[in-house]
Amino acid sequence: MQSVAADTGARAWQRMLSGRRLDLLDPSPLDIEIEDIAHGLARVARWNGQALSSGQLERVYGFTDVDGSRPDAWRYLVEVQDKGLPADVTGYR
């Protein structure tokens, strides 16, 4: 049985993290590493469709805004809106 790629002469390659190339039109079990599968599943399941705030992403990835501040709007809402503390935004940027 010939593959689609052999019939049309078409190729579609995907470079895997292991460095191997996977022919998407004619995949071979020898082209797939378990590490590539594990990494792909980890990326898909990491956030699993959740909506994340900039503060949550900052805690995970450690990024800062252009001005060097670290955003945390949810902490502001919890402390100011829910607990009634004074509304001073400087500590939340």
C-alpha positions, 0 to 999 in steps of 0.5 A: 500500500502506497502512502499519500506522499508517494502518490502525490510527491508532496511532503510536509515535515514537522521538526520535533524537539528531539531534532528528528523530522516527522513526515506528516503525510507518511509518519513512521514509528521510528520518527517519533520519540517518547520525549517529543510526545511527553513534551507535547502533552505537557504543553497542551495540559499546562493551562488546559483552556484556563484564562490566566491573569498577568499576575499568575503568568508573572509568578510562573514565568517571572516576567516584568512589564516594560516599566520593570513592574510586576503586574498583580491586578488580582491581588489588588481586587482581593485586598482592596475590593474584598477587604476594603483596604485603601485603593492605592494602585502603586503596590500592585504594579 
